[in-house]
């Protein structure tokens, strides 16, 4: 076989393989493309503790009491996720923005309402007032591009998003 015939044969073989790959990819069911890869970061609101003491309770409004109100955010994947710029918001528009937070794989961070010193497992909003309504509210988590990630609702008029719209969010 001549050198030009060999080059032509290789080009034809490469074109046939490329065409076969395209046809094979097109033949995949549409649902295969819709499934997330198993190692894709999966971040969710895993729990909320919204029950605060009544106004008659001596601890009402204290920093200790404010820090008993919290939201847990969990990374269920193996990979760490950079939460910088992500937000956690309630229905009234009170918003907490994550700053310089990396959530390791298979770990949880608890975001408290009151003041405190941030650690790998506990973050503090440094607020002086309660954020989460005891009767009805929704905690919404959005990424740094303001895209919906998850929500956790409780009470009478909760929304059903991708999160936990079952009304069983808090601990009393």
MARBA-3410 file (N, C-alpha, C, O; in Angstrom, 1 decimal):
172
0.9,-1.2,0.0,0.0,0.0,0.0,0.9,1.2,0.0,1.9,1.3,0.7 ~ 0.6,2.3,-0.8,1.4,3.5,-0.9,1.1,4.3,0.4,0.2,4.1,1.1 ~ 2.0,5.3,0.6,1.9,6.2,1.8,0.6,7.0,1.7,-0.1,7.2,2.8 ~ 0.2,7.5,0.5,-1.1,8.2,0.4,-2.3,7.4,0.6,-3.3,7.8,1.2 ~ -2.2,6.1,0.2,-3.3,5.2,0.4,-3.5,4.9,1.8,-4.6,4.7,2.4
-2.3,4.7,2.5,-2.4,4.4,4.0,-3.0,5.6,4.8,-3.8,5.4,5.7 ~ -2.6,6.8,4.4,-3.1,8.0,5.1,-4.6,8.1,4.8,-5.4,8.4,5.7 ~ -5.1,7.8,3.6,-6.5,7.9,3.2,-7.2,6.8,4.0,-8.3,7.1,4.5 ~ -6.7,5.6,4.1,-7.4,4.6,4.9,-7.5,4.9,6.3,-8.6,4.7,6.9 ~ -6.5,5.5,6.9,-6.6,5.9,8.3,-7.6,7.0,8.5,-8.3,7.0,9.5
-7.7,8.0,7.6,-8.7,9.0,7.7,-10.1,8.5,7.6,-11.0,8.9,8.3 ~ -10.3,7.5,6.7,-11.6,6.9,6.5,-12.0,6.1,7.8,-13.1,6.2,8.3 ~ -11.0,5.4,8.4,-11.3,4.7,9.6,-11.6,5.6,10.7,-12.5,5.4,11.5 ~ -10.9,6.7,10.8,-11.1,7.7,11.9,-12.5,8.3,11.7,-13.2,8.5,12.7 ~ -12.9,8.7,10.5,-14.2,9.2,10.2,-15.3,8.3,10.6,-16.3,8.7,11.1
-15.1,7.0,10.3,-16.1,6.0,10.6,-16.3,5.8,12.1,-17.4,5.7,12.6 ~ -15.2,5.8,12.8,-15.2,5.7,14.3,-15.9,7.0,14.9,-16.8,6.8,15.8 ~ -15.6,8.2,14.4,-16.3,9.4,14.9,-17.8,9.3,14.6,-18.6,9.7,15.5 ~ -18.2,8.9,13.4,-19.6,8.8,13.1,-20.3,7.8,14.0,-21.4,8.1,14.5 ~ -19.6,6.7,14.3,-20.2,5.7,15.2,-20.4,6.2,16.6,-21.4,5.9,17.2
-19.4,7.0,17.0,-19.5,7.6,18.4,-20.7,8.6,18.5,-21.4,8.6,19.5 ~ -20.9,9.4,17.4,-22.0,10.4,17.4,-23.3,9.6,17.4,-24.2,10.0,18.1 ~ -23.4,8.6,16.6,-24.7,7.9,16.5,-25.0,7.2,17.9,-26.1,7.2,18.3 ~ -23.9,6.6,18.5,-24.1,6.0,19.8,-24.5,7.0,20.9,-25.4,6.6,21.7 ~ -23.9,8.2,20.8,-24.3,9.2,21.8,-25.8,9.7,21.6,-26.5,9.9,22.6
-26.2,9.8,20.4,-27.5,10.2,20.1,-28.6,9.1,20.5,-29.7,9.4,20.7 ~ -28.1,7.9,20.5,-29.0,6.8,20.8,-29.3,6.6,22.3,-30.2,5.9,22.7 ~ -28.5,7.3,23.1,-28.7,7.2,24.6,-30.0,7.7,24.9,-30.5,8.7,24.3 ~ -30.7,7.1,25.9,-32.0,7.7,26.3,-31.8,9.1,26.9,-30.8,9.4,27.5 ~ -32.8,9.9,26.8,-32.8,11.3,27.2,-32.6,11.3,28.8,-31.9,12.3,29.3
-33.1,10.4,29.5,-33.0,10.4,30.9,-31.6,10.2,31.4,-31.2,10.6,32.5 ~ -30.7,9.5,30.6,-29.3,9.3,31.1,-28.6,10.7,31.2,-27.8,10.9,32.1 ~ -28.9,11.6,30.4,-28.3,13.0,30.4,-28.9,13.8,31.6,-28.2,14.7,32.1 ~ -30.1,13.4,32.1,-30.7,14.2,33.2,-30.2,13.8,34.6,-30.3,14.6,35.5 ~ -29.5,12.7,34.7,-29.1,12.2,36.0,-27.8,12.9,36.4,-26.9,13.0,35.6
-27.7,13.4,37.6,-26.4,13.9,38.1,-25.4,12.9,38.4,-25.8,11.7,38.7 ~ -24.2,13.2,38.2,-23.1,12.3,38.5,-23.0,12.0,40.0,-23.3,12.9,40.7 ~ -22.7,10.8,40.4,-22.8,10.5,41.8,-21.8,11.3,42.7,-22.1,11.5,43.8 ~ -20.7,11.7,42.1,-19.7,12.5,42.9,-20.0,14.0,42.8,-19.3,14.8,43.3 ~ -21.1,14.4,42.1,-21.5,15.8,42.0,-21.8,16.3,43.4,-22.5,15.7,44.2
-21.4,17.5,43.8,-21.7,18.1,45.1,-23.2,18.2,45.3,-23.9,18.7,44.4 ~ -23.7,17.7,46.4,-25.1,17.8,46.8,-25.2,18.5,48.1,-24.9,17.9,49.1 ~ -25.7,19.7,48.1,-25.8,20.5,49.3,-27.3,20.7,49.6,-28.1,21.0,48.7 ~ -27.7,20.5,50.9,-29.1,20.6,51.2,-29.3,21.2,52.6,-28.3,21.1,53.4 ~ -30.4,21.7,52.9,-30.8,22.1,54.2,-31.3,20.8,54.9,-32.3,20.2,54.5
-30.5,20.3,55.9,-30.8,19.0,56.5,-31.7,19.1,57.8,-32.3,18.2,58.1 ~ -31.7,20.3,58.4,-32.5,20.4,59.6,-32.6,21.9,60.0,-31.8,22.7,59.7 ~ -33.7,22.2,60.7,-34.0,23.6,61.2,-34.5,23.5,62.6,-35.4,22.7,62.9 ~ -34.0,24.3,63.5,-34.5,24.4,64.8,-35.0,25.9,65.0,-34.2,26.8,65.2 ~ -36.3,26.1,64.9,-36.9,27.4,64.9,-37.6,27.8,66.1,-38.0,28.9,66.3
-37.8,26.9,67.0,-38.6,27.1,68.2,-37.8,27.9,69.2,-36.8,27.5,69.8 ~ -38.3,29.1,69.5,-37.7,30.0,70.5,-38.6,30.1,71.7,-39.7,29.7,71.6 ~ -38.0,30.5,72.9,-38.8,30.6,74.1,-39.9,31.7,73.9,-39.7,32.6,73.1 ~ -40.9,31.6,74.7,-42.0,32.6,74.7,-41.4,33.9,75.3,-40.4,33.9,76.0 ~ -42.1,35.0,75.0,-41.7,36.3,75.5,-41.6,36.4,77.0,-40.8,37.1,77.6
-42.4,35.5,77.7,-42.4,35.5,79.2,-41.2,34.8,79.8,-41.0,34.9,81.0 ~ -40.5,34.0,79.0,-39.4,33.2,79.4,-38.2,34.1,79.7,-38.0,35.1,78.9 ~ -37.5,33.9,80.8,-36.4,34.8,81.2,-35.3,34.8,80.1,-34.6,35.8,80.0 ~ -35.1,33.7,79.4,-34.0,33.6,78.4,-34.4,34.3,77.1,-33.5,34.4,76.2 ~ -35.6,34.7,76.9,-36.1,35.2,75.7,-35.2,36.4,75.2,-35.0,37.4,76.0
-34.7,36.3,74.0,-33.9,37.4,73.4,-32.4,37.4,73.8,-31.6,38.2,73.3 ~ -32.0,36.5,74.7,-30.6,36.4,75.1,-29.8,35.8,74.0,-30.4,35.1,73.1 ~ -28.5,36.0,73.9,-27.7,35.5,72.9,-27.7,33.9,72.9,-27.7,33.3,71.9 ~ -27.7,33.4,74.1,-27.8,31.9,74.3,-29.1,31.4,73.6,-29.1,30.4,72.9 ~ -30.2,32.1,73.9,-31.5,31.7,73.3,-31.5,31.9,71.8,-32.0,31.0,71.1
-30.9,33.0,71.3,-30.8,33.2,69.8,-30.0,32.1,69.1,-30.3,31.7,68.0 ~ -29.0,31.6,69.8,-28.1,30.6,69.2,-28.8,29.2,69.3,-28.3,28.2,68.6 ~ -29.9,29.0,70.0,-30.6,27.8,69.9,-31.5,27.7,68.7,-32.1,26.7,68.4 ~ -31.6,28.8,68.0,-32.3,28.9,66.7,-31.2,28.7,65.6,-30.3,29.6,65.5 ~ -31.4,27.7,64.8,-30.3,27.4,63.8,-30.9,26.7,62.6,-32.0,26.1,62.6
-30.1,26.7,61.5,-30.3,25.9,60.3,-29.1,25.1,60.0,-27.9,25.6,60.1 ~ -29.2,23.8,59.7,-28.1,23.0,59.3,-28.1,22.8,57.8,-29.1,22.5,57.2 ~ -26.9,23.0,57.2,-26.6,22.8,55.8,-25.6,21.6,55.7,-24.6,21.6,56.3 ~ -26.0,20.6,54.9,-25.2,19.4,54.8,-24.7,19.2,53.3,-25.5,19.4,52.4 ~ -23.5,18.8,53.2,-22.9,18.4,51.9,-22.9,16.8,51.9,-22.2,16.2,52.7
-23.8,16.2,51.1,-23.9,14.8,51.1,-22.9,14.1,50.2,-22.8,12.8,50.2 ~ -22.2,14.8,49.4,-21.2,14.2,48.4,-19.9,14.0,49.1,-19.7,14.4,50.3 ~ -19.0,13.5,48.4,-17.6,13.2,48.9,-16.7,14.5,48.7,-15.7,14.6,49.4 ~ -17.1,15.3,47.7,-16.3,16.5,47.4,-16.6,17.7,48.3,-17.8,17.9,48.6 ~ -15.6,18.5,48.6,-15.9,19.7,49.4,-16.6,20.7,48.4,-16.4,20.7,47.2
-17.3,21.7,49.0,-18.0,22.7,48.2,-17.7,24.0,48.8,-17.7,24.2,50.0 ~ -17.3,25.0,47.9,-17.1,26.4,48.3,-18.4,27.1,48.5,-19.1,27.3,47.4 ~ -18.8,27.5,49.7,-20.1,28.1,49.9,-20.0,29.7,49.9,-20.9,30.4,50.1 ~ -18.8,30.2,49.5,-18.6,31.6,49.5,-19.6,32.3,48.6,-19.7,32.0,47.4 ~ -20.4,33.2,49.1,-21.4,33.9,48.3,-22.8,33.3,48.3,-23.7,33.9,47.8
-22.9,32.1,48.9,-24.2,31.4,49.0,-25.0,32.2,50.0,-24.5,32.8,50.9 ~ -26.3,32.1,49.9,-27.2,32.8,50.9,-28.2,31.8,51.5,-28.7,30.8,50.9 ~ -28.6,32.2,52.7,-29.7,31.5,53.4,-30.7,32.6,53.8,-30.3,33.6,54.4 ~ -32.0,32.4,53.4,-32.9,33.5,53.6,-34.2,33.0,54.1,-34.6,31.8,53.8 ~ -34.9,33.8,54.9,-36.3,33.5,55.3,-37.3,34.2,54.5,-37.0,35.0,53.6
-38.6,33.9,54.7,-39.7,34.5,54.0,-39.8,36.0,54.1,-40.2,36.7,53.2 ~ -39.3,36.6,55.2,-39.3,38.0,55.5,-38.1,38.7,54.8,-38.0,40.0,54.9 ~ -37.2,38.0,54.2,-36.1,38.6,53.5,-34.8,38.7,54.3,-33.9,39.2,53.8 ~ -34.8,38.2,55.6,-33.6,38.2,56.4,-32.6,37.3,55.7,-33.0,36.1,55.5 ~ -31.5,37.7,55.4,-30.5,37.0,54.6,-29.2,36.8,55.3,-28.7,37.8,55.9
-28.6,35.6,55.3,-27.3,35.4,55.7,-26.4,35.0,54.5,-26.8,34.1,53.8 ~ -25.3,35.6,54.4,-24.4,35.3,53.2,-23.2,34.6,53.8,-22.5,35.1,54.7 ~ -22.8,33.4,53.2,-21.7,32.7,53.6,-20.4,33.4,53.1,-20.3,33.8,51.9 ~ -19.4,33.6,54.0,-18.2,34.2,53.6,-17.0,33.3,54.0,-16.9,32.9,55.1 ~ -16.2,33.0,53.0,-15.0,32.2,53.2,-15.3,30.8,53.9,-14.7,30.5,54.9
-16.3,30.1,53.4,-16.7,28.8,54.0,-16.6,27.7,53.0,-17.1,27.8,51.9 ~ -15.8,26.7,53.3,-15.7,25.5,52.5,-16.3,24.4,53.3,-15.8,24.1,54.4 ~ -17.3,23.7,52.8,-18.0,22.6,53.5,-17.4,21.3,52.9,-17.6,21.0,51.8 ~ -16.7,20.6,53.8,-16.1,19.4,53.4,-17.2,18.3,53.0,-18.3,18.5,53.3 ~ -16.7,17.3,52.3,-17.6,16.3,51.9,-18.2,15.5,53.1,-17.5,15.3,54.1
-19.4,15.1,53.0,-20.1,14.4,54.0,-20.0,15.1,55.4,-19.8,14.5,56.4 ~ -20.3,16.4,55.4,-20.2,17.2,56.6,-21.3,18.2,56.7,-22.0,18.5,55.7 ~ -21.6,18.7,57.9,-22.7,19.6,58.1,-22.1,20.9,58.9,-21.2,20.8,59.7 ~ -22.7,22.0,58.5,-22.4,23.3,59.3,-23.8,23.8,59.8,-24.8,23.7,59.1 ~ -23.8,24.3,61.0,-25.0,24.8,61.7,-24.8,26.3,61.7,-23.9,26.9,62.2
-25.8,27.0,61.2,-25.8,28.5,61.1,-26.8,29.0,62.2,-28.0,28.9,62.1 ~ -26.2,29.5,63.3,-26.9,30.1,64.4,-27.4,31.5,64.2,-26.7,32.2,63.4 ~ -28.4,31.9,64.8,-28.9,33.3,64.7,-28.1,34.3,65.4,-27.9,35.4,64.9 ~ -27.7,34.0,66.6,-27.0,34.9,67.5,-25.6,35.2,67.2,-25.1,34.9,66.1 ~ -24.8,35.7,68.2,-23.4,36.0,68.0,-22.6,34.8,68.5,-23.0,34.1,69.4
-21.4,34.7,67.9,-20.4,33.7,68.3,-19.2,33.7,67.5,-19.1,34.5,66.6 ~ -18.3,32.8,67.7,-17.1,32.7,66.9,-17.2,31.5,65.9,-17.5,30.4,66.3 ~ -17.1,31.8,64.6,-17.3,30.8,63.6,-16.2,29.7,63.7,-15.1,30.0,64.0 ~ -16.7,28.5,63.5,-15.8,27.3,63.4,-16.2,26.5,62.2,-17.0,27.0,61.4 ~ -15.5,25.4,62.0,-15.8,24.5,60.8,-17.3,24.0,60.9,-17.9,23.7,59.8
-17.8,23.8,62.1,-19.1,23.2,62.2,-20.2,24.2,62.7,-21.4,23.8,62.6 ~ -19.9,25.4,63.1,-20.8,26.4,63.6,-20.5,27.8,63.0,-19.4,28.2,63.1 ~ -21.5,28.4,62.4,-21.4,29.7,61.9,-22.5,30.6,62.7,-23.5,30.1,63.1 ~ -22.2,31.9,62.8,-23.1,32.8,63.5,-23.5,34.0,62.6,-22.7,34.6,62.0 ~ -24.8,34.3,62.7,-25.3,35.4,61.9,-25.1,36.7,62.6,-25.2,37.8,62.0
-24.7,36.7,63.9,-24.5,37.9,64.7,-25.7,38.8,64.8,-25.5,40.0,64.7 ~ -26.9,38.2,64.9,-28.1,39.0,65.0,-28.5,39.2,66.5,-28.1,38.4,67.3 ~ -29.3,40.2,66.7,-29.9,40.4,68.0,-31.3,40.1,68.1,-31.9,40.2,69.2 ~ -31.9,39.7,67.0,-33.3,39.3,67.0,-33.5,37.9,66.3,-32.7,37.5,65.5 ~ -34.6,37.2,66.7,-34.9,35.9,66.1,-35.2,36.1,64.6,-35.7,37.2,64.2
-34.8,35.1,63.8,-35.1,35.2,62.3,-36.2,34.2,61.9,-37.0,34.6,61.1 ~ -36.2,33.0,62.5,-37.2,32.0,62.0,-38.5,32.1,62.8,-38.5,31.9,64.0 ~ -39.6,32.2,62.0,-40.9,32.3,62.6,-41.3,30.9,63.1,-41.2,29.9,62.4 ~ -41.8,30.8,64.4,-42.1,29.5,65.0,-43.4,28.9,64.3,-43.4,27.7,64.2 ~ -44.3,29.7,63.9,-45.5,29.2,63.3,-45.4,28.8,61.9,-45.9,27.7,61.5
-44.7,29.5,61.0,-44.6,29.2,59.6,-43.5,30.0,59.0,-43.5,31.2,59.1 ~ -42.7,29.4,58.2,-41.6,30.0,57.6,-40.9,29.1,56.6,-41.3,27.9,56.5 ~ -40.0,29.6,55.7,-39.3,28.8,54.8,-37.9,29.3,54.8,-37.6,30.5,54.6 ~ -36.9,28.3,55.0,-35.5,28.6,54.9,-35.1,28.3,53.4,-35.3,27.1,53.0 ~ -34.5,29.2,52.7,-34.2,29.0,51.3,-32.7,29.2,51.1,-32.1,30.2,51.6
-32.0,28.2,50.5,-30.6,28.2,50.3,-30.4,28.4,48.8,-31.0,27.7,47.9 ~ -29.6,29.4,48.4,-29.2,29.7,47.1,-27.7,29.8,46.9,-27.0,30.1,47.8 ~ -27.2,29.4,45.7,-25.8,29.4,45.5,-25.3,30.8,45.2,-26.1,31.7,45.2 ~ -24.0,30.9,44.9,-23.4,32.2,44.6,-23.9,32.8,43.3,-23.5,34.0,43.0 ~ -24.6,32.1,42.5,-25.2,32.7,41.3,-26.7,32.9,41.5,-27.4,33.2,40.5
-27.1,32.9,42.7,-28.5,33.1,43.1,-29.5,32.1,42.6,-30.7,32.3,42.4 ~ -28.9,30.9,42.3,-29.8,29.8,41.8,-30.3,29.0,43.0,-29.5,28.7,44.0 ~ -31.5,28.6,43.0,-32.2,27.8,44.0,-31.4,26.5,44.2,-31.1,25.8,43.3 ~ -31.1,26.2,45.5,-30.4,24.9,45.8,-31.4,24.0,46.6,-31.5,22.9,46.3 ~ -32.0,24.6,47.7,-32.9,23.8,48.5,-33.7,24.7,49.4,-33.4,25.9,49.6
-34.8,24.2,49.9,-35.6,24.9,50.9,-36.1,24.0,51.9,-36.1,22.8,51.7 ~ -36.5,24.5,53.1,-37.0,23.8,54.2,-38.2,24.6,54.8,-37.9,25.6,55.3 ~ -39.4,24.1,54.7,-40.6,24.9,55.1,-41.3,24.2,56.2,-41.2,22.9,56.4 ~ -42.0,25.0,57.0,-42.9,24.5,58.1,-44.0,25.4,58.3,-44.0,26.5,57.9 ~ -45.1,24.9,58.9,-46.2,25.7,59.3,-47.3,25.6,58.3,-47.4,24.7,57.4
-48.2,26.6,58.3,-49.5,26.5,57.6,-49.3,26.8,56.1,-49.9,26.1,55.3 ~ -48.6,27.8,55.7,-48.5,28.1,54.3,-47.1,27.9,53.7,-46.5,28.8,53.1 ~ -46.6,26.7,53.9,-45.3,26.4,53.4,-45.3,26.1,51.9,-46.4,25.6,51.3 ~ -44.2,26.3,51.2,-44.1,26.0,49.8,-43.4,24.7,49.6,-42.7,24.2,50.5 ~ -43.7,24.0,48.6,-43.1,22.7,48.3,-42.1,22.9,47.1,-42.5,22.8,46.0
-40.9,23.1,47.5,-39.8,23.2,46.5,-39.1,21.8,46.4,-39.7,20.8,46.7 ~ -37.8,21.9,46.1,-37.0,20.7,46.0,-36.7,20.2,47.4,-36.2,19.1,47.6 ~ -36.9,21.0,48.4,-36.5,20.7,49.7,-37.5,19.9,50.5,-38.1,19.0,50.0 ~ -37.8,20.3,51.7,-38.5,19.6,52.7,-39.8,20.2,53.0,-40.0,20.6,54.2 ~ -40.7,20.4,52.1,-41.9,21.1,52.3,-43.0,20.3,53.0,-44.1,20.2,52.5
-42.6,19.6,54.1,-43.5,18.7,54.7,-44.0,19.3,56.0,-44.9,18.7,56.7 ~ -43.6,20.4,56.4,-44.1,21.0,57.7,-43.5,20.4,58.9,-44.1,20.7,60.0 ~ -42.5,19.6,58.9,-42.0,19.0,60.1,-40.5,19.4,60.4,-39.7,18.6,60.8 ~ -40.3,20.7,60.2,-38.9,21.2,60.2,-38.3,21.4,61.6,-37.1,21.2,61.8 ~ -39.1,21.8,62.6,-38.4,22.2,63.8,-38.6,21.2,65.0,-39.3,20.2,64.9
-37.9,21.6,66.0,-38.0,20.7,67.2,-38.5,21.6,68.3,-38.1,22.7,68.6 ~ -39.5,21.2,69.0,-40.1,22.0,70.1,-39.8,21.4,71.4,-40.3,21.9,72.5
END
